[in-house]
Amino acid sequence: MSEEIKTSAEAEEQELTAEEVNEYKRIRLEKLDALKAEGADPFEITKYDVTASCAQAKADYEQLEEKLKAQAGDDEEALKALLEENRITVSIAGRVMSKRMMGKASFLDLRDKSDKIQLYVRLNEVGKENFDRYIKKGDIGDIVGVTGFVFRTRMGEISVHAQSVTLLSKNLLPLPEKWHGLKDQDTRYRQRYTDLICNPEVKTTFIKRSQIISAIRRYLDDRGFMEVETPMLVSNAGGAAARPFETHYNALDEDVKLRISLELYLKRLIVGGLERVYEIGRVFRNEGVDARHNPEFTLMELYQAYTDYHGMMDLTEDMFRHLAQTVCGGTTIPYGPHEIDLGKPFERLTMIDAVKKYANVDFSQVTTTEEAKKLADEHHIEYEDRHKRGDILNLFFEEYVEEHLIQPTFIMDHPIEISPLTKKKPDAPDHVERFELFINGWEMCNAYSELNDPIDQRERFIEQEKLLSQGDDEANRIDEDFLRALEIGMPPTGGIGYGIDRLVMLLTNSPAIRDVLLFPTMKSID
């Protein structure tokens, strides 16, 4: 079976069968055995001194070319001579993505993290032995190191004229056809390493993810926040309404849970006097998987003493605007069919006003749970017997409002029933000082004026325990150590949690959370 490079038309029409993949692997293993027999085992090489990336090699050549053009003027022969005298020699390394044999010469495309560059390899310059081993018998997917000088071909493409070639790693399994690419979504998620090789835009997404997180850290560090780390294995997984994963700690013979939130430990640090803290870390919620949810995801929470939820709104609006400008180059960003404007002031609505605006139902006139349930019945909204007025207000919000919140909107002053860790509004004790930011119909963050009254907090925990006993397996349990910390005394504090993955989705125009997780949760293949 030959390994001839297919034309784009052929590749569009063909996908390798399992038998063909096995045959390719057999052939490549034979090539590897031959290399070992010749004392040229690529896996014995431990390092290769890279002096430039593909992108840097091209940029440096363009800069040199512009400089020498200024000296040569319109004299093309003079320019050619100057380029010969001032050759840029580089050592680059990367993966071979294509190969075009032309007798005793070959053109290859080499890709590294930064970009791709064309290689021009001639038999009489690298030697027949190396040309046969690494070029003629080489495969797409091989990782090679090349030393040579940078030049521009007659077709105008900046390339490297190879003077030596070293095989650094032998490819044994064929990549998806270079013309057809890796398209199957399930395979892309399961084999992210292949996805990154075959779809350069995927690599761009994850580079931007890293830039977003770095920009967040710089933003907060510049404002006096301290990054900390708190436990992932906890005896009491609180701070959010979610089912935890459970495991057993053999050394202590105790059942423990994976954290669902960062909140309760970070508040302990506020009690301890750190005043401005944040953590970016994984949390784990035993729930389903869809376009916006993964059971293992990245959360950032921050807490600032001596401010409230209005302070958190101001910080959030400024930070989102800063991130868009820093990472995307502007405050208007595309997402799907929408243009999201992060530059203008974010709209601010109470939950009651939002429901009144979009559902034409005024919950400020609803004073009892019975009235709320009657409204729900009239609007065909399902609820549970345990639900109270505040729960039903939230159900109306989810049904009628969320989908309309495309441009950045703060939804404020939630009902107390769905906010067990939040300060009551002094003038409306059935509601709390809380907000959620919605963009593109998604909840992007959740913030409170944090409850620092230990007596009120204990009463809220007791109410949560009642809900737990009634079948609400997402309710919080009483956390005695956290209550002890509040009894020591926590200053007035604003706190907020951000879903980093959704933020990355927004800023990279990615349709699903799996597109911004390097290794999303997938059902195992038997």
Secondary structure, 3 states (H helix, E strand, C coil): CCCCCCCHHHHHHCCCCHHHHHHHHHHHHHHHHHHHHCCCCHHHCCCCCCCCCHHHHHHHHHHHHHHHHHHHCCCHHHHHHHHHHCCCEEEEEEEEEEEEEECCEEEEEEECCCCEEEEEEEHHHHCHHHHHHHHHCCCCCCEEEEEEEEEECCCCCEEEEEEEEEEEECCCCCCCCCCCCCCCHHHHHHCHHHHHHHCHHHHHHHHHHHHHHHHHHHHHHCCCCEECCCCCEECCCCCCCCCCCEEEECCCCEEEEECCCCHHHHHHHHHCCCCEEEEEEEEECCCCCECCECCEEEEEEEEEECCCHHHHHHHHHHHHHHHHHHHHCCCEEEECCEEEECCCCCEEEEHHHHHHHHHCCCHHHCCCHHHHHHHHHHCCCCCCCCCCHHHHHHHHHHHHCHHHCCCCEEEECCEHHHCCCECEECCEEEEECEEEEEECCEEEEEEEEECCCHHHHHHHHHHHHHHHHCCCCCCCCCCHHHHHHHHHCCCCEEEEEEEHHHHHHHHHCCCCHHHHCCCCCCCCCC
